[in-house]
Amino acid sequence: MGELASELQLNPKTIRYYEEVGLSPEPRRSESGYRLYSRHEVERLRLIQRAKVLGLSLVEIKEIVEYATNRRCGVTEATDFTALAMQC
């Protein structure tokens, strides 16, 4: 998580908070208990981060993330949250 937090310039507590409030699912864990983030999960966190910068509330961000993950934006492959957010 430290590497991811550093890459995204987020506090690890912020990432855990996003998991707690349902903006981001809890990631898989390694056998030793380390969190393992997929590219898809990293893109979701980037979308959340960008939406926060734009001043959107957590409720609004959650709605955007749900639209993106439920493929309701007219995109067949939900892998790039940034592109999906632009199409919503």
Beta strands, then each sheet from edge to edge (+ up, - down):
strand 1: 28-29
strand 2: 35-36
sheet 1: 1+ 2-
end
